[in-house]
């Protein structure tokens, strides 16, 4: 179970994120600039909250009162960035291997082969990111994340760089990845269709403040009705 209760002062508002994710997929849903991505950055350790607690099971990742602030590489949190953040000077194999530098060479090579097969990257091992399609880049980024054996998965607008057709082709694939992972997954989105198809629960966020977590199907119907009422 991942528990988040943090505050961070930003230019337009103070981020106040409070929610828990217990062995399912939770969406942080809201407009652009609402504080969704900043919340993920705080969970991953890229950004530091001003106060609060972030805890995964019995491991404290951040606690402002106890002055605990684990480094990102010690949090076991996998973060899929919007633009995937692949190393441009590395091949597909190099990018994936970068996520498991501490493994012995033999185990690293075996795991690399397994990840290339799992993420359907066979034949692309020696290609560089600038020669890959959007979907291929996404799969490389996911493979690199899973190379580090994360305990929590963060997806920051995972389809924002893809065209509409490719997005809907990849949604079932991402759903399978999340299901196979089986752990806590938090996805940032402002697309209610993405949320409905990929997430069990939704924590709406407005001007940095998260609201009560609700079932994604119920929330989808609520948003759909609001849209129809505006017609």
NORNOR-V878640 format. One record per residue. N is the residue number from 1. RES is the residue in one small letter. PSI is psi as a letter, one per 30 degrees, with the letter a starting at -180 (NA if undefined). NEAR is the number of other C-alpha atoms within 12 Angstrom. Layout:
# NORNOR-V878640
[[N | RES | PSI | NEAR] [N | RES | PSI | NEAR]]
This chain:
# NORNOR-V878640
[[1 | x | k | 25] [2 | x | k | 35] [3 | x | k | 29] [4 | x | k | 33] [5 | x | j | 30] [6 | x | l | 37] [7 | x | k | 31] [8 | x | k | 28] [9 | x | k | 22] [10 | x | l | 20] [11 | x | e | 12] [12 | x | f | 13] [13 | x | l | 16] [14 | x | k | 23] [15 | x | k | 33] [16 | x | j | 31] [17 | x | k | 40] [18 | x | j | 31] [19 | x | l | 32] [20 | x | k | 34] [21 | x | j | 34] [22 | x | j | 23] [23 | x | h | 26] [24 | x | a | 29] [25 | x | k | 40] [26 | x | k | 42] [27 | x | k | 51] [28 | x | j | 49] [29 | x | k | 44] [30 | x | l | 29] [31 | x | l | 21] [32 | x | k | 21] [33 | x | g | 23] [34 | x | f | 29] [35 | x | g | 37] [36 | x | e | 37] [37 | x | e | 37] [38 | x | e | 35] [39 | x | e | 45] [40 | x | e | 40] [41 | x | e | 28] [42 | x | e | 39] [43 | x | e | 49] [44 | x | f | 40] [45 | x | g | 28] [46 | x | e | 24] [47 | x | l | 24] [48 | x | k | 32] [49 | x | l | 35] [50 | x | e | 23] [51 | x | l | 27] [52 | x | a | 29] [53 | x | k | 34] [54 | x | k | 41] [55 | x | k | 33] [56 | x | j | 32] [57 | x | b | 20] [58 | x | g | 11] [59 | x | k | 20] [60 | x | j | 27] [61 | x | e | 36] [62 | x | k | 37] [63 | x | j | 28] [64 | x | e | 22] [65 | x | e | 15] [66 | x | g | 14] [67 | x | h | 17] [68 | x | k | 21] [69 | x | i | 30] [70 | x | k | 28] [71 | x | l | 19] [72 | x | e | 22] [73 | x | f | 24] [74 | x | g | 21] [75 | x | f | 31] [76 | x | h | 30] [77 | x | k | 37] [78 | x | k | 39] [79 | x | j | 44] [80 | x | j | 38] [81 | x | l | 31] [82 | x | e | 26] [83 | x | g | 23] [84 | x | f | 33] [85 | x | h | 23] [86 | x | l | 34] [87 | x | j | 24] [88 | x | f | 17] [89 | x | g | 16] [90 | x | l | 21] [91 | x | l | 27] [92 | x | e | 40] [93 | x | e | 39] [94 | x | e | 30] [95 | x | e | 38] [96 | x | e | 40] [97 | x | f | 36] [98 | x | f | 26] [99 | x | g | 33] [100 | x | h | 29] [101 | x | f | 21] [102 | x | f | 15] [103 | x | k | 18] [104 | x | l | 13] [105 | x | e | 13] [106 | x | e | 13] [107 | x | e | 16] [108 | x | e | 23] [109 | x | e | 21] [110 | x | e | 18] [111 | x | e | 27] [112 | x | e | 36] [113 | x | e | 25] [114 | x | e | 22] [115 | x | e | 33] [116 | x | e | 32] [117 | x | e | 19] [118 | x | e | 22] [119 | x | g | 33] [120 | x | h | 22] [121 | x | g | 31] [122 | x | k | 20] [123 | x | f | 16] [124 | x | g | 26] [125 | x | e | 29] [126 | x | g | 20] [127 | x | l | 24] [128 | x | l | 23] [129 | x | e | 31] [130 | x | f | 18] [131 | x | g | 18] [132 | x | l | 23] [133 | x | l | 20] [134 | x | e | 27] [135 | x | e | 33] [136 | x | e | 31] [137 | x | e | 39] [138 | x | e | 42] [139 | x | e | 37] [140 | x | e | 45] [141 | x | e | 41] [142 | x | e | 43] [143 | x | e | 41] [144 | x | e | 40] [145 | x | e | 38] [146 | x | f | 37] [147 | x | f | 37] [148 | x | g | 32] [149 | x | i | 26] [150 | x | l | 30] [151 | x | f | 30] [152 | x | k | 39] [153 | x | k | 43] [154 | x | k | 43] [155 | x | j | 45] [156 | x | j | 36] [157 | x | i | 34] [158 | x | f | 41] [159 | x | g | 36] [160 | x | f | 26] [161 | x | g | 22] [162 | x | k | 23] [163 | x | l | 15] [164 | x | e | 17] [165 | x | e | 13] [166 | x | e | 20] [167 | x | e | 23] [168 | x | f | 21] [169 | x | e | 16] [170 | x | f | 25] [171 | x | e | 26] [172 | x | e | 16] [173 | x | e | 23] [174 | x | e | 31] [175 | x | e | 27] [176 | x | e | 16] [177 | x | e | 25] [178 | x | e | 31] [179 | x | e | 20] [180 | x | e | 17] [181 | x | e | 24] [182 | x | g | 19] [183 | x | a | 28] [184 | x | k | 34] [185 | x | k | 43] [186 | x | k | 48] [187 | x | k | 47] [188 | x | k | 45] [189 | x | l | 38] [190 | x | g | 31] [191 | x | j | 29] [192 | x | f | 32] [193 | x | e | 24] [194 | x | e | 35] [195 | x | e | 39] [196 | x | e | 31] [197 | x | f | 28] [198 | x | f | 37] [199 | x | k | 40] [200 | x | e | 32] [201 | x | l | 36] [202 | x | k | 41] [203 | x | j | 38] [204 | x | k | 37] [205 | x | k | 32] [206 | x | k | 25] [207 | x | h | 25] [208 | x | f | 33] [209 | x | k | 31] [210 | x | k | 31] [211 | x | l | 22] [212 | x | k | 22] [213 | x | k | 26] [214 | x | l | 28] [215 | x | k | 23] [216 | x | e | 30] [217 | x | e | 22] [218 | x | e | 19] [219 | x | e | 26] [220 | x | e | 27] [221 | x | e | 18] [222 | x | e | 17] [223 | x | e | 24] [224 | x | e | 18] [225 | x | e | 13] [226 | x | e | 12] [227 | x | e | 12] [228 | x | e | 10] [229 | x | f | 9] [230 | x | f | 8] [231 | x | NA | 7]]
